[in-house]
Amino acid sequence: MRYGILSDTHANIEALETVRKAYESEKIDKYICLGDTVGYGASPNEACGLMRSLVAQAVLGNHDAAVAGRMDYSYYYYAARQVLDKHAQLLDAKNMEWLKSLPYDYREDDILFCHGSPINIREFDYIFARDQAAQCLAIWDHLPQLTVIGHSHLCKSFAINPDYPGAQEVVTLKFELRPGWKYIVSAGSVGQPRDFDPRASYTIFDTATRTFEFKRVEYDIKASVAKILASDLEPNFGTRLFLGI
């Protein structure tokens, strides 16, 4: 089985369409979305519609939960609240119902898919550093060998083993899962990368070879930015796309 795993599109239809096309040459058997299809960008209906047609399974992200009325986001900063309110108004009935139906996690083939940390899945906690990944040792017995998450918008991989202190960072774009170790992998972001690389991020996991791989692809950033600047959304949600921050 070859999984195409993608996350954090954030209403960026140009990035999502480009990633979909890039996947066509990868012989993917099943697509999984790790959440946050909405938020920040200018094309929430288009992004939801394409994601719904592409993936076999999606899980709930925090922005999805906010737009679908499944969490309190009153503590978010003003610009983030504004776009979530707007997306809630813009989404058509089918896309809204899809967000309302998404589960917090999904398991298949000894893989856990969720948006944030697997420790308290409904809290949407971040994992982008070794100490955060090391906390997953507390739930070692409940973890599959591979947990893939989104949320941080960073491409990060960590390996944990109860016989070794802390977590080890896996610093490579392609790696094989080793027996005795469990992995927490952050898949990066399709539509709003924050690792100073503006290219859209997507990933592949091959169950036959037990190999995980990060991929990047350039897309039409100017078109995405132009839509945001032409709307009443926070302009920085667009201009930051040029820098990947």
C-alpha positions as CSV (number, residue, x, y, z in Angstrom):
1,M,0.0,0.0,0.0
2,R,1.3,3.5,-0.9
3,Y,-0.3,6.3,1.1
4,G,-0.4,9.9,-0.1
5,I,-0.6,11.9,3.2
6,L,-1.2,15.6,3.1
7,S,-2.1,18.3,5.6
8,D,-2.9,21.9,6.3
9,T,-4.1,23.1,2.9
10,H,-5.7,26.1,4.5
11,A,-8.0,27.1,1.6
12,N,-5.1,27.4,-0.8
13,I,-6.6,25.7,-3.9
14,E,-3.6,26.5,-6.2
15,A,-1.3,24.6,-3.9
16,L,-3.7,21.7,-3.5
17,E,-4.3,21.3,-7.2
18,T,-0.5,21.3,-7.8
19,V,0.0,18.6,-5.2
20,R,-2.8,16.5,-6.6
21,K,-1.1,16.6,-10.0
22,A,2.3,15.8,-8.5
23,Y,0.8,12.7,-6.8
24,E,-0.3,11.4,-10.2
25,S,3.2,10.0,-10.9
26,E,3.6,8.4,-7.5
27,K,1.3,5.4,-7.9
28,I,-0.7,6.2,-4.7
29,D,-3.2,3.6,-3.5
30,K,-4.9,5.7,-0.9
31,Y,-4.9,9.4,0.1
32,I,-5.3,10.6,3.7
33,C,-5.8,14.2,4.8
34,L,-4.6,15.3,8.3
35,G,-6.8,18.2,8.6
36,D,-7.1,22.0,8.3
37,T,-8.4,22.2,4.8
38,V,-9.9,25.6,5.7
39,G,-8.6,28.7,7.4
40,Y,-6.3,31.5,6.3
41,G,-6.8,31.3,2.5
42,A,-9.4,32.6,0.0
43,S,-10.8,29.3,-1.5
44,P,-12.4,27.3,1.3
45,N,-15.2,25.7,-0.9
46,E,-12.8,24.9,-3.7
47,A,-10.3,23.3,-1.3
48,C,-12.9,21.3,0.5
49,G,-14.5,20.1,-2.7
50,L,-11.2,18.9,-4.2
51,M,-10.1,17.3,-0.9
52,R,-13.4,15.5,-0.5
53,S,-13.0,14.1,-4.1
54,L,-9.4,13.1,-3.5
55,V,-9.0,11.5,-0.1
56,A,-10.3,8.2,1.2
57,Q,-10.2,9.5,4.7
58,A,-9.6,12.8,6.5
59,V,-9.3,13.7,10.1
60,L,-10.3,16.9,11.9
61,G,-8.0,19.9,12.3
62,N,-8.4,22.7,14.7
63,H,-9.4,25.2,11.9
64,D,-11.9,22.6,10.6
65,A,-13.3,22.2,14.1
66,A,-13.6,26.0,14.5
67,V,-15.4,26.5,11.2
68,A,-17.7,23.6,11.8
69,G,-18.7,24.9,15.2
70,R,-17.0,22.0,17.1
71,M,-14.7,24.1,19.2
72,D,-14.4,27.5,20.9
73,Y,-11.9,29.7,19.1
74,S,-12.7,33.0,20.9
75,Y,-9.1,33.1,22.2
76,Y,-7.6,33.1,18.7
77,Y,-6.2,36.5,17.6
78,Y,-8.5,38.8,15.6
79,A,-7.4,38.1,12.1
80,A,-7.6,34.3,12.6
81,R,-11.1,34.6,14.1
82,Q,-12.2,36.8,11.2
83,V,-11.2,34.3,8.5
84,L,-12.8,31.4,10.4
85,D,-16.0,33.3,10.7
86,K,-15.9,34.1,7.0
87,H,-15.3,30.5,6.0
88,A,-18.2,29.4,8.2
89,Q,-20.4,31.7,6.2
90,L,-19.0,30.8,2.8
91,L,-19.0,27.0,3.0
92,D,-21.8,25.3,1.2
93,A,-23.9,22.7,2.9
94,K,-22.0,19.6,1.6
95,N,-18.6,21.0,2.6
96,M,-19.8,22.1,6.1
97,E,-21.4,18.7,6.7
98,W,-18.1,17.0,5.7
99,L,-16.2,19.1,8.3
100,K,-18.8,18.3,10.9
101,S,-18.4,14.6,10.2
102,L,-14.6,14.3,10.4
103,P,-13.2,12.1,13.2
104,Y,-10.3,13.2,15.4
105,D,-8.1,10.3,14.4
106,Y,-8.0,7.3,12.1
107,R,-6.0,4.1,12.3
108,E,-5.0,1.7,9.5
109,D,-2.1,-0.6,8.7
110,D,-0.3,0.1,12.0
111,I,-0.5,3.9,11.3
112,L,-2.2,6.5,13.3
113,F,-3.4,9.6,11.5
114,C,-4.3,12.7,13.5
115,H,-3.9,16.5,13.4
116,G,-1.9,17.2,16.5
117,S,-0.2,15.3,19.3
118,P,-1.6,11.8,19.8
119,I,-1.4,12.2,23.6
120,N,-4.6,14.3,23.8
121,I,-5.9,14.3,20.3
122,R,-8.8,16.6,20.9
123,E,-6.5,19.3,22.3
124,F,-4.6,19.8,19.1
125,D,-1.2,20.2,20.8
126,Y,1.9,20.7,18.7
127,I,4.9,18.4,18.1
128,F,7.7,20.2,16.5
129,A,10.6,19.6,18.9
130,R,12.3,16.6,20.5
131,D,11.0,17.2,24.0
132,Q,7.4,17.3,22.7
133,A,8.0,14.0,20.7
134,A,9.5,12.4,23.8
135,Q,6.3,12.9,25.7
136,C,4.8,10.2,23.5
137,L,6.9,7.7,25.3
138,A,4.2,7.9,28.0
139,I,1.7,6.3,25.7
140,W,4.2,3.9,24.0
141,D,1.9,0.8,24.4
142,H,-1.0,2.6,22.6
143,L,1.0,3.9,19.7
144,P,1.4,2.1,16.3
145,Q,4.8,2.1,14.7
146,L,4.0,5.3,12.7
147,T,2.0,8.3,13.8
148,V,1.6,11.0,11.1
149,I,0.4,14.5,12.2
150,G,0.0,18.0,10.8
151,H,-0.7,21.3,12.6
152,S,2.9,22.6,12.9
153,H,3.3,23.3,9.2
154,L,6.8,21.9,9.5
155,C,8.4,18.8,8.0
156,K,9.7,17.0,11.1
157,S,10.4,13.3,12.0
158,F,11.1,11.9,15.4
159,A,11.9,8.3,16.5
160,I,11.3,7.1,20.1
161,N,12.3,3.9,21.9
162,P,11.7,3.2,25.6
163,D,15.3,1.9,25.9
164,Y,16.7,5.3,24.9
165,P,16.2,8.6,26.7
166,G,14.2,11.3,24.9
167,A,13.4,11.4,21.2
168,Q,15.8,11.2,18.3
169,E,15.2,13.6,15.3
170,V,15.3,11.9,11.9
171,V,17.0,14.5,9.7
172,T,16.4,13.2,6.2
173,L,13.7,13.5,3.5
174,K,13.4,9.7,3.0
175,F,13.8,7.0,5.7
176,E,12.9,3.5,6.5
177,L,11.1,2.6,9.7
178,R,13.4,0.4,11.9
179,P,12.1,-2.4,14.1
180,G,11.9,-1.5,17.8
181,W,11.3,2.2,17.1
182,K,8.1,4.2,16.8
183,Y,7.9,7.3,14.7
184,I,6.1,10.6,15.0
185,V,6.1,12.4,11.7
186,S,4.8,15.9,11.0
187,A,3.8,16.1,7.3
188,G,4.3,19.8,6.7
189,S,1.7,22.0,4.9
190,V,0.3,22.0,1.5
191,G,-1.0,25.5,1.6
192,Q,1.0,27.5,4.2
193,P,4.5,26.1,4.9
194,R,6.3,27.6,7.8
195,D,9.8,26.2,7.4
196,F,11.1,29.0,5.1
197,D,10.4,26.9,2.0
198,P,7.4,28.3,0.2
199,R,6.8,25.1,-1.9
200,A,3.8,22.9,-1.1
201,S,4.6,19.9,1.1
202,Y,3.2,16.4,0.7
203,T,4.3,13.0,1.8
204,I,4.3,9.3,0.9
205,F,4.4,6.2,3.0
206,D,5.0,2.8,1.4
207,T,3.9,-0.1,3.7
208,A,5.8,-2.7,1.6
209,T,9.2,-1.0,2.1
210,R,8.3,0.7,5.4
211,T,9.6,3.9,3.8
212,F,8.4,7.4,4.5
213,E,9.2,10.3,2.2
214,F,8.8,14.1,2.1
215,K,8.1,15.8,-1.2
216,R,7.9,19.5,-2.2
217,V,6.5,21.1,-5.3
218,E,6.4,24.7,-6.6
219,Y,2.9,26.2,-7.2
220,D,1.4,29.5,-8.4
221,I,1.9,31.5,-5.2
222,K,1.1,34.8,-6.9
223,A,-2.4,33.5,-7.8
224,S,-3.1,32.5,-4.2
225,V,-1.8,35.7,-2.8
226,A,-3.8,37.8,-5.2
227,K,-7.0,36.2,-4.1
228,I,-6.3,36.9,-0.4
229,L,-5.3,40.5,-1.2
230,A,-8.5,41.1,-3.2
231,S,-10.5,39.9,-0.2
232,D,-11.1,41.4,3.2
233,L,-8.8,38.8,4.8
234,E,-5.6,39.8,6.7
235,P,-3.1,40.6,3.9
236,N,-0.2,38.9,5.7
237,F,-2.0,35.6,5.2
238,G,-1.1,36.1,1.6
239,T,2.3,37.8,1.6
240,R,3.8,35.2,4.1
241,L,3.3,32.6,1.4
242,F,6.2,34.0,-0.6
243,L,8.6,33.4,2.3
244,G,7.2,30.1,3.7
245,I,6.6,31.5,7.2
